[in-house]
Amino acid sequence: MIGPVFTRELVVAPRRWRIYGVRVGYVGGLFGVAATAWLVLAGTQLIRNVGDMARFGAIVSQLLAVVQLVLVVFFSGILSATAVSQEKDRRTLELLLLTRLANHELVLGKLLASVLHVLVGLAAAVPLFFLLGLWGGISLSQIMGCLLVCAATALVCGSFGSTVAFWREKTLQSLAMTVLGVVLWVGFWEVVHAGALGRHWAGIATEQWASAMSPWRAILAAMEPVPAGEAWLGLVSPAVGWFLAVSVLLAGLLNGVAIAGVRVWNPPQPFSPPPEEEPSKRIGIGQPSAPSERPSTADAPPTEQGTLSTRRLLAASRPHRPVWDNPILWRELCTWAYGRKILVVKLIYWLVFAGTAIALLHASQSGQPIPKSAIAVAVLPLFLLSLMLLNAQAVISMTTERDAGAMDLLLVSDVTPGEMVFGKLGGVWYNGKDWVVLPLVLCGGLWLGGIVRLENVVYLAGGMLVLFGFVSVLGIHTGMTFPSSRLAIATSLATVFFLAVGVAVCMMIMVAFSGSFQAQLQPFLAMMVGGGLGLYVVMAFRTPSSAKLLAAFGCPLASFYGITSFLLEYTLGVFLVVVSAYGFATAALLVPMLAEFDVATGRTTAE
């Protein structure tokens, strides 16, 4: 019914160990968060009655529901966009379009094959959410609403990612536009929910519009208690029901657009073979080519004379472009290595930056002190976007060379490891200068508006520059060491994403169960060890070293210390720890990377 693309993935996926690892890791991670929250509660507060247990169950359920939604939004969009982009990079999408596959079989097959892992993870987490109901504080309708909202969100975000990937020709464009599109989607309905565009639309409150259109507002509505008489179909709240209906319509619309335009956006490339020369006019190997022996346009068939002459005229009219001493850096800076449509991605990023600046300007003109939480809600999405986009551009700059077959040519050329690595890093920062400069400009605006002191602006800007360098080097390292392009992109982006999500989860647990921060070290040890193992797999599993081992387990510990220092308002401690830990991790990746690339090229120090 759906086609052979999804059928093959459905048959082959259970044979891979990775899908079982995803199930175990996902459910184990959620269970670890719940266990950590319980240890924090039991270590900092006294549990006196059943009401305390119900309060814990409600808070943990809401926390896990939000974490699950964030993971679903990220992975469904990224995996679907990467699956289609990989077909384009390997030039296999053209082969699929030449087969008898119908448009809907190709589009729906790639979509469902990509979202399959996300749906399997959601299904594996169902028993855990039902077990959380034993604590009290959450009903069956709330659990069902949470799971249905996550499943519908996975379908919509996956449809959007695959549609964008079928439309765009470059992997970076597809990933960046997918992430930015989701951020704009959620951000727009947050503005609507706040009443900035009016309180009622068509006689309906804007809060209800936001709950029906935004996954963030829908998950919050799903976690609210629902009276038995008001439940939609006796299961979920009316807001969740409307969101499910809207999600089905959006997914159908996106997939309909992709089905109608997949062969229009990806037409077959015309191929005109070079004209055959007569044996008497062929030039032997090593013989000089005299002007009289060069084939002219008259030697070509009449149908190809115009094409051949046009190409020669265009080649003769092009000005000579001198190449720098570092050809990798020249290609990254002076050519459209990532496609001309990258300007569209930067335009969307500018829109996100403008929205963030307007929100901060409006808050500063209110005349009231702005809480830290309001500042964080406004600026953190922009900062996280910059980290994700820089990391994506870094890893794609390496995987593109492998998919195009250019890596093999570079390995046998006279390009040095330093030229290769630093040329790629220079290109990443130059092409992503908007993602580096605009957050720094926003930091300056916070100081000029009197929102943040100059000292804290220096800490914030310096910490961001160190993190920008870390995610860039991590992307280059992942793209170089992982053999599969899709696995390299997903691993690199997931590492940055999980670092941000882990910090956010730790802060939410600490704030929800406030108490002595010294007593919270032991409960969070499991999360720090798990984060260290994940970083070690990414950074040092294929190329182990003692420095990478120290950096992998030191970054989570430093992050925990930074979180506690931030909540205690020790801003200098946060800055020093973040710069030291992630600066050392950057050096631990960068220094061996040059030697590993040198060994791969065959230039060892045996001489």
C-alpha positions, 0 to 999 in steps of 0.5 A: 500500500505504501510501497517497497521503500517502506516495506524494505525498511520495515523488514530490514530494521529489526535485523539491526542492533541499532533499533534495539539500542535506541529502544533501550537507550531511550526508555532507560534515559527517561527512567534515569531522569525519573530516578534522578528526580526521586533521589533529589526529592528524597534527599532534599525534602521529607515525604510525609503523605500521599499528596507529596507522592502525587505531586512528585508523579505530576511533576515528573510526568510533565517533565518527561512529557516535555523532554519526549516532545523535544526529542520527537520534534528534533529527531523526526525532522532531522532523520527525515531530512537527512534520509532524503538528502543522503539520496541526493548526495549519493546521486541515488535519488535519480535512480529511484525516480527512473524506476516504476515507483509512484510519487506517493510510494517514494515520498511516503516510503521515505517519510515512514522509513525515517520516522519508524525509529521515532515511533518505535521509541514512543511505543517503547515508552508507553509502559513507563508512562503508565507506571508513572501513573502509579505515583498519582497526580496524573490520569489516564486521559493525560497520559493518552493525550501526551502520547498522541500529541507526540505521535502527531508531532512526529508525523508533522515534523517528519513530513516537513523535513522530507518535503524540504529535503525533496525541494532543496538540493543541498544537505545543509539547506535542508537541515537548516531550513527544517530546524528554522522552520520548526522554530518559526512555527513554535515561536509564531504561535507563542506570540499568538498565545501571548496576545501580541496579535489580538485576543480573539480570531474569528470569535475564538480566543488566541489561546485556543488557536495556539493549543490547536496549532502548536505542539508546545501548547498542545503538550501543556494542554494535554497535561492539564486535568480533564473533567470526565464530561469534557473529554474528547471521545472520552480520552483526551481534552478538546485542545488535544483533539483539535491539535490531532485534527490539525496535525493530520491536515498539515501532514496531508498537505505537506506530503501532497505538495511533496508528491506533486513536486518531487519530479518537478523539483528533481528533473533528470539532468541532461547529458551530452557525451563528448563528440567522437573523433576520427581515429586519424585525428586522435592525439596519442598519449604523450604527443603534443597537440598542434593547433592543426590537430585539435578537433574543431566544431566542424568535426562534431555532428551537426546536432552537437556543434552548437552545444560544443561551440557554446561551451568553448565560448563560455569557457574562453569568456570566463576570467581567470580566478587565481587559487590561494596557497590553501585550496581548501580555504579558497574553495570554501570562501570564494565559491558557492560550496553550499549552494546559492540558496544558503542565503534563504537560510540566513534570511530565515535566521535573521527573522528569528534574530529580529523576533528575539531582539523585538521581544527583548526591546519590548521587555526593556521598555516596560520599566519593570525588572526582567527576570532571568527566566524571561531573558533565557526564554528569549535568547536561548533558542537563538543561541542553540540555533547558532550552535546547531547550524555551525555544527551541521555546516561543519559535519556536512563540509566533510561528509559532502567530500566523501559522498562526492568522491572528492575525499579520495582525491584529497588523500592522494594530493599534496594538501597538508592536514593543516590546510584541510582541517583549518581550511574547513574550519575557516570556511565554516566560520566564514559561511556561518558568520551570521550565526556567530556575529548576531548572538554577539550583537544580541549580547551587546544589546542586552548590555546597552539596554541595561538588562545585563551588566558588562561583566556578565556580557563578557562572560556570556560572549566569551563562553559562546565563542568557546562553545562555537569552536567546540561544536565546529571542531566536533563536526569536523571530527565526526564527519572525518571519523564516521564512515556513514554520512547519515550516521555522522550527521545524526551523531554530531547534531544529536551530541550538541542537542543532548548537551543542551537538553541535559543541561535544561533537564538538570536545571528543571529538576533542581528548580522543581525540587529546590533544596541544598545543591550540595545534596544533589551531587550524588543523584546526578552522578548517574546522568553525568556518567551517562553523558560522559559515556555518550561523549566518549563514544562520539569523541574517542570510540574510534580514535581513543586517547587519554585526553579525549577520555578526560574531556568526555567525562570532564565536560558533564561534571563541569556542566553540572558545576556550572549549573549549580554555580549559575543558580547560586549566581556565581557567574565567574565560576560558570564562565571559568568552568565552561571555558576550561572544560570545553576549551580542553575538549576542543584541543583534545579533538583538534590536535589528534585530528591532524595526526589522524588525517596525516596517517590516513594520507600515508604521510607518517613520520617513519622517515 
